[in-house]
Amino acid sequence: FDRTARSSTGDSGYMQINDINADSLAKQGFTDLFDLEQNVGAGVYMLKYLFDKYGGDTTFVLMAYNAGERGAAEQREAGIYETDYSVEILERAKDFSSYIDNALNN
């Protein structure tokens, strides 16, 4: 949880937004990817776009978020329908969902 995190592949902040997306995100008002609210907002914006584009195919959306749309499409063409990343995120979502459900029921 380092808002100033920067990967060797050009990904910034909590949501690890890649530099390749910076110009299009700036047009949506996300101009500082090291700002917590803007970074998370940009990540949510990107995820919503991908969910809308790919009809809610959660695994593919996660693959596209992580590897880019072209990378995810190439993986699918190669017969890869999930990645370590997509599996891990879906497992975390299940765990988090259970946590929230338990908190709401108590």
C-alpha positions as a printed NumPy array, in Angstrom:
array([[  0.   ,   0.   ,   0.   ],
       [  2.434,   2.607,  -1.28 ],
       [  0.773,   5.39 ,  -3.235],
       [  4.16 ,   6.272,  -4.743],
       [  4.863,   2.719,  -5.904],
       [  6.46 ,   2.525,  -9.331],
       [  7.143,  -0.74 , -11.135],
       [  9.983,  -1.433, -13.527],
       [  7.382,  -1.687, -16.319],
       [  5.982,   1.827, -15.789],
       [  3.047,   1.17 , -13.473],
       [  2.166,   3.767, -10.839],
       [  0.384,   3.906,  -7.495],
       [ -1.983,   1.577,  -5.683],
       [ -3.765,   0.409,  -8.82 ],
       [ -0.502,   0.115, -10.777],
       [ -1.735,   2.185, -13.718],
       [  0.584,   1.775, -16.696],
       [  2.064,   4.84 , -18.395],
       [  0.484,   3.77 , -21.693],
       [ -2.898,   4.771, -20.209],
       [ -1.812,   8.158, -18.82 ],
       [ -2.864,  10.343, -21.758],
       [ -6.349,   8.859, -22.121],
       [ -6.858,   8.949, -18.339],
       [ -5.733,  12.581, -18.178],
       [ -8.55 ,  13.401, -20.617],
       [-10.919,  11.935, -18.012],
       [ -9.431,  14.15 , -15.279],
       [ -6.941,  11.665, -13.785],
       [ -3.804,  13.771, -14.072],
       [ -1.81 ,  12.693, -11.003],
       [ -1.485,   8.925, -10.788],
       [  0.406,   9.212,  -7.498],
       [ -2.585,  10.916,  -5.875],
       [ -4.517,   8.227,  -3.976],
       [ -8.017,   9.287,  -5.061],
       [ -7.028,   9.843,  -8.68 ],
       [ -5.119,   6.566,  -8.897],
       [ -7.934,   4.481,  -7.455],
       [-10.462,   6.455,  -9.512],
       [ -8.448,   5.785, -12.669],
       [ -8.236,   2.075, -11.848],
       [-11.985,   1.849, -11.231],
       [-12.632,   3.799, -14.447],
       [-10.461,   1.349, -16.388],
       [-12.107,  -1.688, -14.793],
       [-15.596,  -0.354, -15.569],
       [-14.577,   0.289, -19.177],
       [-13.258,  -3.269, -19.478],
       [-16.328,  -4.788, -17.804],
       [-18.606,  -2.858, -20.168],
       [-16.528,  -3.767, -23.23 ],
       [-16.222,  -7.464, -22.413],
       [-19.724,  -8.073, -21.111],
       [-18.742,  -8.764, -17.518],
       [-16.286, -11.582, -18.325],
       [-14.502, -11.102, -15.006],
       [-11.543, -13.357, -15.703],
       [-10.854, -11.736, -19.072],
       [-11.304,  -8.258, -17.591],
       [ -8.696,  -9.037, -14.941],
       [ -6.348, -10.46 , -17.557],
       [ -6.797,  -7.326, -19.7  ],
       [ -6.275,  -5.028, -16.714],
       [ -3.073,  -6.846, -15.852],
       [ -1.593,  -7.627, -19.277],
       [ -3.383,  -5.072, -21.455],
       [ -6.152,  -5.882, -23.873],
       [ -3.788,  -7.093, -26.585],
       [ -1.847,  -9.257, -24.136],
       [ -5.051, -10.8  , -22.793],
       [ -6.344, -11.454, -26.324],
       [ -3.061, -13.138, -27.244],
       [ -3.307, -15.317, -24.145],
       [ -6.855, -16.341, -25.056],
       [ -5.767, -17.124, -28.62 ],
       [ -3.059, -19.35 , -27.132],
       [ -5.684, -21.209, -25.079],
       [ -4.939, -19.475, -21.774],
       [ -8.233, -18.618, -20.082],
       [ -6.939, -17.563, -16.674],
       [ -3.661, -16.369, -15.247],
       [ -2.067, -16.488, -11.828],
       [ -3.109, -12.842, -11.46 ],
       [ -6.776, -13.398, -12.338],
       [ -6.997, -16.449, -10.069],
       [ -5.385, -14.59 ,  -7.167],
       [ -7.654, -11.56 ,  -7.514],
       [-10.791, -13.709,  -7.677],
       [ -9.673, -15.628,  -4.587],
       [ -9.05 , -12.373,  -2.746],
       [-12.471, -11.106,  -3.821],
       [-14.082, -14.236,  -2.392],
       [-12.211, -13.811,   0.884],
       [-13.09 , -10.123,   1.083],
       [-16.732, -10.817,   0.235],
       [-16.924, -13.377,   3.046],
       [-15.419, -10.857,   5.446],
       [-18.002,  -8.227,   4.482],
       [-20.865, -10.732,   4.67 ],
       [-19.77 , -11.822,   8.153],
       [-19.465,  -8.218,   9.341],
       [-22.947,  -7.377,   8.046],
       [-24.505, -10.407,   9.707],
       [-23.048,  -9.616,  13.16 ]])
